[in-house]
């Protein structure tokens, strides 16, 4: 019996050069969340050229492409489109020099520092191949290009703008992400894969005074210091050693002069957890500690705790993950792996949740294999291999793109190929 994946992917040689040019163009022209107008148009135009029914502007800049090809399952594959406010330092000939205005009248640099340009290119490539080889599969292939993943609000924006009415209801949702593993690798993981992430801002209200008269103050700097120290005990003393979680205080701001006690302090922190129970416990502990420290110091006002952003945990459903893992093993052989949990976060799972359907999310490698092997031999992977969001993060063009296009196609055909005539 003919293997649908190999039939469809036989056409990759014909489009490889075009996809490489597309990737370099997308990398050179990054756009921040909900501003991905050029990227979205590129995706929409490519889908239309391949015969897809295209809906644009979903949730601002989101794109849905639908290719119906007879009776069968509906498979949705999602790619995120947005870039980051990072100044690129890769030195590549196609490096970004893009900037956008900031709130202070200056300019912010923009870079594809997380590989979303890879994701867009690979989904366009997979969509083109699926359209060219309709004789190898049956069902409906849905290509979804999502805005503003980095801000954690892109999936919600598409859902709020009627995604579930504007797209056929999928039987499964699929997605992938490039990570700093060797290019050519693909990795799946059933169950808990990516962490939830919650960013908070805590404002402590004190009473200002001169540095020479501390008795007249309620010092928010001291209170903030106590809060920062106590927050470290949540993971070390309130969670089991086998329960992974991270509480990071990334910013503390208070005062503007060495001899003036200010009237407030602002703490910004980030929490990473892997399940809803642990997430709720950690967030409750933060609130308890903040309020208790302020009460102990008799602050004139209660503290304020604001949620700045929130990403759900990414917990892969078992059955679709097993199906994709089996398909990857058959196609990629020894380059198919089971990977460890990642502390990165995503909002992609909100899309299948809105439809009430299962999903699986996998990784592909993007690092030059020889460079990775050298670093692994020296034990310096963490120091020598740029990670996502780094100014020097730049997946090698090949075999990253071939792997990503192949992974999208193989995974989709794990459902659609079963119905081939």
N, C-alpha and C positions, 0 to 999 in steps of 0.2 A: 504493500500500500504506500502511496506517495506521502512523504512527510510534508504537511502544509507549510511548516515554518521554513524548511529549506527551499521549497518552491517559491515562496514569497520573497525570501531574503536573497535568492539568486539575482534579483534585480538591484541589489545594493551597489554592485560595481558601477552600474550606469548612473547613479545619482551621487556617488561618494564625493566627487569633486565639487558639485553644486552645494552639498551640505557643508563641506569644509569652508567654502566661501561664505555661506550663510552664517556659519558660526562666527567667523572672524568679523563679519559685519555687525552681528548682534553684540559681540564683545566690545567693539569699538563704539557702539552707540547705546550705552546702558541708560535705563530710566528708573526712577524711584517709584515706589508703590502708588498705585492709582493715577500715575502719569505715563503709563506704558503705551502711549498712543501709537508710536512708530512700531514698536514690537508687536502690538495687537494687530495692526494693519498688515504687517508682514505675515503673521500667522493666518489671518483671515484670507488674504490673497492667495496664499499657498494652498489652503484648503479648497477654495473655490476652483482654482485651476485643476484640482484633482477630482472635482465633481461632488464635493460635499455641500450639504445644505448648511449654511453658515448664519449664525446669529451673533451680532457684535454688541458691544456696549453693555454687557451684563454685569451689573455691579460696578459700573464705571467703565472699565476697559476689558472686562472678561470676554472671551470668545468661545463659542460652542460650535463644533463642526460635526455633522451627523452624516454617516454613510450607511444607508440601509441596503442590505444585500440578501434579501430573501428572509425566510423564516429562520429563527434561531435565537440564541442568547443576545443580550445587549451588553456590550463591554465598554466601559468608560475609562479612558486613560487621561490623567491630569498632569499638566506641567505648569510650574510657576514661572512668572515672567520678570519680576522686579529685581532691581539691583540695590546697592548699598551706598551710603554717603562715605566712601573711602577713596583716598587718593592712590591710584594704582602705581605700584613700584615693581612691576614685573620686567620692564625693559623690552617687552614684546613689540614687534613692528606694528601690531594691531592693538596696542594698548589704548585704553580709554584716556582721553583728555577732557571728557565732558564735565561740565559744572552746571549747577542750578543756583538761582538766587536763594539766599538764606534770609531769616527774619531780621537780621541786623543790617541788611543792605549789602552784604558781601556775597561771596560765591562759595558753594559747597561742591567739592569734587564728587563724582559718581563713578562707581566701578562695579562690574559683575564679579564680586569677590566671593560669591557663594555657588557659582556654577549654574545659575538659572538659564544662562545662555545655552549651556549644554542641554538642559532639559527641553527647552523650546525647539532646538535644532533636532534633537532625537525624536521628539513626538511628530514634528513635521515630516521627518524622514520615514518614520513608521507609517504615518497616515498616507503618504504618497505610495509606499509599497503596497499597503492594503488595497488602495484604490486600483493599482495597476494589475493586481492578481486576484480579482474577485472570484475567479473560477476555483480558487484553493480554499475558500471558506464560505460560511453561511451565517447570517445574523446581522447585527448592527454594530458598527464601530463608532464610538463617540470620542472625539478629541476635544478636551477641555483645557483652555489656557487661562490660568487664574492670576489675577493681579495681587499685589500687596501681601505676599506671604510673610515678608520680613516684619511687617507691622502687626501681623496676626489678625488682620481684619478683612483680608481679601475673600476668603471662603464665605465668611458671614455676609459680605457685601453682595456676592453673587446669589446666595440663598435668599437674602432679603429682597433681591430684585427679581425673584420668581424663577430661579434656576430649575426647581423641580417641575415647573410648568413648561419651561422653555426647552427642556431636554427630555428625551425618552428616559423612562425609569430604567437604570441599569440593573443587571443581575449581579454585577461586581464592579468595584472601582479599583483601579490600579494606579500606582505612581512610583517614581524612582528618584533617587538623589545621588549626585556625584560626591564622593568623599575622598579624602587623601589616602586611599589604598592604591595598590598597583593597578594601572590601567589594564583592562582586559578582565579583571575580576568582576564577578557579580556575587552579591551576598543577600540571603534571605534570613528572616528570623520570625518564627511564630510567636504570638503573644506580645509581651511588652518589648517595644523596640526603641521608641524615642520618648524622652521625658516630657512631662508637663512643665511649663515655665510660667511663673507669675512674677511680674515686676511691680514693686510697691514703692510709694513715697510716704514717708512718715514725717510729719511736722510736729515738733515739740515746742510748745509755747512756754516761755519762761518770763522773767521780769528782769529787764536790763538795769545795769548800774555801772558806776565807775569801778575800775579794777581795784582801787584803793578801799572800796567799801563793799566787799562781797556779801556782808550781812544784809545789805539792802536788796539783794538780788534773789531770784530763783534761776540758777545758772543752767541754761539749756545745753551748754557744751558738756558739762559733767553728766547730765542726764543722758545725753546722746551717747557719751562714752560708755556709760553703764549698760545702756541698751545694746550697743554693739557687742560688748563682751558677753552679755547674757544670751544673745541670739546664738552664739556659738555652742551653747549647751543643748540646743534643741536636738541637733543630730547626734551629738556625743552622749547625751544623757536621757533623752526622751524617746529615741527610736532604737530598736534592736540593731545590733551590729550587722545583721544580715539584710537590713532594709536600707537600700540606697537612697540618699537625698543629699542635696547641697543647698546651703544658705550662704549667699555671698552679699556682703555689704560693699557696694561699688562706689558709693559717693556719700560724703558727709560735708555739709556746708553750714558754717555758722560764723557770724561776726565779720568785721572788717578792720579792726584795730587791736593791737596787743593789750591796750589798757582799758578796753571797754567790754563789759560783759553784755552780750547781745540778748535780745528778747526772744529769739527763737533759733532752732537748729533744724536742718532738713537732712534726713537720711534716706537714701535710695538703695533698695536691695532687690535681689533676684533669688527665686526659689526654684529648684529643680526636683521633681518627684516623679514616680513611675506608676502610681495608681491613685485612685480618687480618695481612698481611705487615708493614705499617708499624706496626700496633698491637703486634705481638710485638717488633719492633725497639726501639720506644720504651720499652716496659715492661722489656725486658732491659737497656737502657741505664740506666734509673733504678736498677735493682738493682745494676748494676755500679758506678755512681758512688757510691751510698750505701755499699756495702761497702768500696770502695777508700778513701774519705775516712775511714771509721772505722778501717780498718786502718792508714792512714798516721798516724793520731793515737793508735794503740795503745789503743783503748777497752777497758775491762775486760770488756765483753760485746759479742757481735755485735749489730748493729742488727736491729730487727724491722720487717718490711714487711707490712702488712695490707691486703687488698682490702676496701674499705668498700662499694662498689657497682660494678656492671658492666652496661653496656648494649651490645648488639651493634650493628654498623653496619647501617643500613637501606639495602639495595641492591635497588632495584626490578628485577623481572624484565622483560626487554625486551618480550615479546609482550603480556602483559596491560597493560603501561603504554602500548604503542602503541594497543591496542584502546580503552582508556579515553580516551586523548588524542584519538583520532579521534571518539569519541562526544561528548566535551566540545566539540570544535571545531564539530561539527554542531549541538549544542544551544545553547552559550553564545556562539558566534561569536567576536568580537574580545575577549571577556572570558576566553577560554581561552588560557593561556600555557605556555611552558616556563620553569621557574624554576631558579635557581641552587642549588647545594648549600647545605645549612643545617648550622650547627654544633650545633643541638639534637640530642637523642638520644631513642631510643624502645626499648621492649622488644617491640613488636608483632610483629616478624619472627620471634620465637620460636614464635608460634602456627602460621603456615604451615610453618615448619621441622618442627614436631612432626608435622604431617600429611604432610609431604613433598610440598607443593604450591606453586605459584608465587603471588606476591602483587604488589600495587602500592599505593602510599601517596601521596596527593596533598595539596595545601594549598588552603585557601580564605582569602580575605581577610576581615578583620574591622574595619578602620579606616574611619571616615567618609571617603568619597572626596574631598570638598572639602577636608577638613583635610589629607589626605595630599597632595593636589595642591599646596596652599599650601606645605607643608613641602618638597616636592620642588622647587618653583620657587625657594625660598630656599636649597636645599641643606642643610636642617636636619632631614632625616627621622630621623637617628639621635638627635638631641637632642629633637625635638618629638613623636615618635610613640611612645607606651608599648609596650614589648615584653612578651612572655610572661614571667611570674613577677614582673612589676612590680606594686607596690601600686596603680597607676593603670591597669592593663590592663583594658579593658572593651570587648569588641566591640560595635559598634552592633547593635541588635536586627535591623534590616532595612537593607540586603538580605542580611545575613549568614545569617539562618536560612533564607530562601528559597533562597539559593545552596547552603547545605549540604544541605538536603533534596533539592534538585534534583540535586546532584552524586552523592549516595548512590544515588538512583533511576536516573539516567542510566547510571552505572557498572554497577550490577547488571544492568540491562536490556541492556547490551552483550553479556551472555551469555544471560540468560533471555529477552530479547525476540526473539532469533534463532529461538526455537522456538515463537513465537506462531502460532496457527492462522490 
